[in-house]
Amino acid sequence: MTVRLFFHFLRIIFKSRMEYRADFFLGVFGQILGYAADYVILWLLIQSFSTIDGWTWPELAFLVSLNILSYAIGASFTYTPTANMEELIRTGDFDKYLTKPLNTLLYLIASLFNFGYIAHITISLSILLWSVTALPVQWTFLKILYLICILIGGAMIQAGALILVSCWGFLFTKSQYLFSLYFKMKEFISYPMSIYAPFIQICLTWIIPLAFINYYPSLFLLGKQEGALVYLTPLLGPVFLTVVIKLWFAGVNRYQGTGS
């Protein structure tokens, strides 16, 4: 699939969403309110305890915003396709994506791209920019470049995680329950990893590398810690996504339909 064809698909999807503009913008507004409430809850928590393991409100806002913004970028491409995989496989509708002379994954992503994540991007980017101005950090060119790289790398990790969960559907058809499990795990990185037991820290670092999305990069950008781990996100994102895509296509090669 060429870039031109990919964006042609996006234009068609956007035009179809704009046929019901009120519904689209009400949905976006509702999502913004929902995530704004999450920030308010975190702020109220900070008012009671002043800090969480030494992290102030602007630092926590920065941490959470990295998580939500990278998720919004990655999930715009992959959430709807991967969340629908169970239904597509069960009904046999996935077969139509295999019969076109196009890259199956790109065709699936282009057909089911989700513009609704503009709500997540709006609220998280706004809070991120506010936290950047509120933090006592000297933002050099290299730090800004690093921030951009970790957002891209984090988005790749988030997208890869969703694709990885959907791979389960090729083996057992049922995969929807794993999405709930993934989002429960993702809630852990809304807080500093240092507050958790070592076992959880190891799991979120080396088994499911969600801590590289925001925690380790934040340690570096906020001047809390330096070391090899803080530089891994820009590298880990592309590597993780590449490996997961290969696993996904391995699942496609094993796919034989459900007989529906």
DRENLUM-226406 format. One record per residue (C-alpha): residue number from 1; chain; x, y, z. Coordinates in nm, 2 decimals, m for minus. Layout:
  num  cadena      px      py      pz
  NUM       A       X       Y       Z
...
END
This chain:
  num  cadena      px      py      pz
    1       A    0.00    0.00    0.00
    2       A    0.14    0.34   m0.10
    3       A    0.14    0.64    0.13
    4       A   m0.09    0.82   m0.12
    5       A   m0.34    0.53   m0.11
    6       A   m0.32    0.52    0.28
    7       A   m0.41    0.89    0.31
    8       A   m0.69    0.84    0.05
    9       A   m0.85    0.59    0.29
   10       A   m0.81    0.84    0.57
   11       A   m0.98    1.11    0.37
   12       A   m1.28    0.88    0.30
   13       A   m1.31    0.78    0.67
   14       A   m1.29    1.14    0.78
   15       A   m1.56    1.25    0.53
   16       A   m1.78    0.97    0.65
   17       A   m1.73    1.08    1.02
   18       A   m1.82    1.44    0.92
   19       A   m2.15    1.32    0.79
   20       A   m2.26    1.32    1.15
   21       A   m2.06    1.61    1.28
   22       A   m2.26    1.67    1.60
   23       A   m2.21    1.31    1.70
   24       A   m1.84    1.32    1.63
   25       A   m1.77    1.65    1.82
   26       A   m2.00    1.54    2.11
   27       A   m1.80    1.22    2.14
   28       A   m1.47    1.42    2.13
   29       A   m1.60    1.66    2.40
   30       A   m1.71    1.37    2.62
   31       A   m1.37    1.20    2.59
   32       A   m1.20    1.53    2.68
   33       A   m1.42    1.56    2.99
   34       A   m1.34    1.20    3.09
   35       A   m0.97    1.24    3.08
   36       A   m0.99    1.58    3.23
   37       A   m1.16    1.41    3.53
   38       A   m0.86    1.17    3.56
   39       A   m0.63    1.46    3.58
   40       A   m0.85    1.63    3.84
   41       A   m0.85    1.31    4.05
   42       A   m0.47    1.30    4.04
   43       A   m0.45    1.66    4.14
   44       A   m0.69    1.61    4.43
   45       A   m0.47    1.32    4.54
   46       A   m0.16    1.54    4.53
   47       A   m0.34    1.80    4.74
   48       A   m0.38    1.55    5.02
   49       A   m0.03    1.41    5.01
   50       A    0.17    1.70    4.86
   51       A    0.39    1.45    4.66
   52       A    0.39    1.09    4.55
   53       A    0.72    0.94    4.63
   54       A    0.88    1.28    4.57
   55       A    0.69    1.35    4.25
   56       A    0.51    1.69    4.25
   57       A    0.19    1.77    4.06
   58       A    0.36    1.92    3.75
   59       A    0.59    1.61    3.73
   60       A    0.30    1.37    3.76
   61       A    0.10    1.57    3.50
   62       A    0.40    1.53    3.27
   63       A    0.43    1.16    3.34
   64       A    0.06    1.09    3.28
   65       A    0.05    1.31    2.97
   66       A    0.33    1.12    2.80
   67       A    0.13    0.80    2.86
   68       A   m0.19    0.94    2.72
   69       A   m0.04    1.13    2.43
   70       A    0.17    0.84    2.31
   71       A   m0.13    0.61    2.35
   72       A   m0.35    0.84    2.15
   73       A   m0.10    0.85    1.86
   74       A   m0.05    0.48    1.85
   75       A   m0.41    0.38    1.92
   76       A   m0.54    0.61    1.64
   77       A   m0.39    0.36    1.40
   78       A   m0.43    0.03    1.59
   79       A   m0.70    0.03    1.85
   80       A   m1.01   m0.01    1.63
   81       A   m0.85   m0.26    1.40
   82       A   m0.71   m0.47    1.69
   83       A   m1.02   m0.44    1.91
   84       A   m1.23   m0.56    1.63
   85       A   m1.01   m0.86    1.54
   86       A   m1.21   m1.10    1.75
   87       A   m1.53   m1.01    1.57
   88       A   m1.37   m1.00    1.23
   89       A   m1.22   m1.35    1.28
   90       A   m1.54   m1.49    1.43
   91       A   m1.77   m1.37    1.15
   92       A   m1.52   m1.44    0.87
   93       A   m1.51   m1.07    0.77
   94       A   m1.13   m1.08    0.82
   95       A   m1.11   m1.28    0.49
   96       A   m1.19   m0.97    0.28
   97       A   m0.87   m0.81    0.40
   98       A   m0.67   m1.11    0.28
   99       A   m0.82   m1.10   m0.07
  100       A   m0.70   m0.76   m0.17
  101       A   m0.35   m0.71   m0.33
  102       A   m0.25   m0.49   m0.04
  103       A   m0.05   m0.52    0.28
  104       A   m0.31   m0.68    0.51
  105       A   m0.21   m0.49    0.82
  106       A   m0.19   m0.15    0.65
  107       A   m0.52   m0.21    0.47
  108       A   m0.68   m0.30    0.81
  109       A   m0.54    0.01    0.98
  110       A   m0.63    0.24    0.69
  111       A   m0.99    0.10    0.68
  112       A   m1.05    0.14    1.05
  113       A   m0.84    0.44    1.15
  114       A   m0.99    0.62    1.45
  115       A   m1.01    1.00    1.43
  116       A   m1.19    1.00    1.77
  117       A   m0.85    1.00    1.94
  118       A   m0.82    1.37    1.87
  119       A   m0.98    1.41    2.21
  120       A   m0.70    1.23    2.39
  121       A   m0.44    1.42    2.19
  122       A   m0.61    1.76    2.27
  123       A   m0.62    1.71    2.65
  124       A   m0.29    1.53    2.69
  125       A   m0.10    1.77    2.47
  126       A   m0.25    2.07    2.65
  127       A   m0.15    1.94    3.00
  128       A    0.19    1.83    2.87
  129       A    0.27    2.18    2.74
  130       A    0.15    2.33    3.07
  131       A    0.36    2.09    3.27
  132       A    0.67    2.18    3.05
  133       A    0.63    2.54    3.14
  134       A    0.57    2.47    3.51
  135       A    0.87    2.24    3.56
  136       A    1.21    2.39    3.66
  137       A    1.38    2.22    3.36
  138       A    1.61    2.38    3.11
  139       A    1.47    2.27    2.78
  140       A    1.77    2.25    2.54
  141       A    1.74    2.15    2.17
  142       A    1.86    1.80    2.26
  143       A    1.60    1.76    2.53
  144       A    1.32    1.87    2.30
  145       A    1.45    1.63    2.03
  146       A    1.46    1.36    2.29
  147       A    1.10    1.44    2.40
  148       A    0.98    1.41    2.04
  149       A    1.17    1.08    1.99
  150       A    1.02    0.93    2.31
  151       A    0.67    1.03    2.20
  152       A    0.72    0.85    1.87
  153       A    0.89    0.55    2.04
  154       A    0.62    0.54    2.31
  155       A    0.35    0.55    2.05
  156       A    0.52    0.25    1.88
  157       A    0.52    0.06    2.20
  158       A    0.15    0.13    2.27
  159       A    0.06    0.04    1.91
  160       A    0.27   m0.27    1.93
  161       A    0.11   m0.38    2.25
  162       A   m0.24   m0.36    2.10
  163       A   m0.13   m0.55    1.79
  164       A    0.03   m0.81    2.02
  165       A   m0.29   m0.86    2.21
  166       A   m0.49   m0.90    1.89
  167       A   m0.25   m1.18    1.78
  168       A   m0.42   m1.40    2.04
  169       A   m0.73   m1.41    1.82
  170       A   m0.55   m1.61    1.55
  171       A   m0.48   m1.89    1.80
  172       A   m0.80   m1.89    2.01
  173       A   m1.04   m1.66    1.83
  174       A   m1.12   m1.49    2.17
  175       A   m0.90   m1.20    2.25
  176       A   m1.13   m0.92    2.37
  177       A   m1.07   m1.00    2.74
  178       A   m0.70   m0.94    2.70
  179       A   m0.77   m0.57    2.60
  180       A   m0.93   m0.52    2.94
  181       A   m0.62   m0.67    3.11
  182       A   m0.39   m0.46    2.90
  183       A   m0.57   m0.13    3.00
  184       A   m0.56   m0.24    3.36
  185       A   m0.18   m0.28    3.34
  186       A   m0.14    0.05    3.16
  187       A   m0.29    0.22    3.46
  188       A    0.02    0.14    3.65
  189       A    0.23    0.38    3.45
  190       A    0.01    0.67    3.55
  191       A    0.23    0.67    3.87
  192       A    0.60    0.65    3.93
  193       A    0.73    0.29    3.91
  194       A    0.92    0.34    4.23
  195       A    0.61    0.31    4.44
  196       A    0.55   m0.05    4.33
  197       A    0.70   m0.37    4.45
  198       A    1.02   m0.49    4.26
  199       A    0.82   m0.77    4.09
  200       A    0.59   m0.52    3.93
  201       A    0.88   m0.29    3.83
  202       A    1.05   m0.59    3.66
  203       A    0.73   m0.69    3.48
  204       A    0.66   m0.34    3.34
  205       A    1.03   m0.30    3.24
  206       A    1.14   m0.63    3.09
  207       A    0.83   m0.84    3.03
  208       A    0.58   m0.58    2.91
  209       A    0.80   m0.27    2.86
  210       A    0.53   m0.01    2.94
  211       A    0.77    0.18    3.18
  212       A    0.97    0.29    2.88
  213       A    0.68    0.49    2.75
  214       A    0.69    0.76    3.02
  215       A    0.87    0.66    3.35
  216       A    1.23    0.62    3.24
  217       A    1.22    0.91    2.99
  218       A    1.07    1.13    3.27
  219       A    1.35    1.04    3.50
  220       A    1.60    1.18    3.25
  221       A    1.40    1.49    3.14
  222       A    1.32    1.58    3.50
  223       A    1.68    1.53    3.62
  224       A    1.59    1.25    3.86
  225       A    1.81    0.98    3.72
  226       A    2.04    0.90    3.43
  227       A    2.15    0.57    3.29
  228       A    2.12    0.33    3.00
  229       A    1.74    0.27    3.05
  230       A    1.65    0.63    2.98
  231       A    1.79    0.61    2.63
  232       A    1.61    0.29    2.53
  233       A    1.26    0.42    2.45
  234       A    1.35    0.57    2.11
  235       A    1.52    0.24    2.02
  236       A    1.29    0.00    2.19
  237       A    0.98    0.14    2.02
  238       A    1.07    0.06    1.66
  239       A    1.23   m0.28    1.76
  240       A    0.92   m0.38    1.96
  241       A    0.68   m0.28    1.69
  242       A    0.88   m0.46    1.42
  243       A    0.89   m0.78    1.62
  244       A    0.51   m0.76    1.70
  245       A    0.42   m0.70    1.33
  246       A    0.62   m1.01    1.24
  247       A    0.43   m1.21    1.50
  248       A    0.10   m1.07    1.36
  249       A    0.18   m1.18    1.01
  250       A    0.29   m1.52    1.14
  251       A   m0.06   m1.54    1.29
  252       A   m0.21   m1.44    0.96
  253       A   m0.02   m1.72    0.79
  254       A   m0.17   m1.97    1.04
  255       A   m0.52   m1.82    1.00
  256       A   m0.77   m2.07    0.84
  257       A   m1.10   m1.90    0.91
  258       A   m1.37   m2.00    1.16
  259       A   m1.60   m2.17    0.91
  260       A   m1.86   m1.89    0.95
END
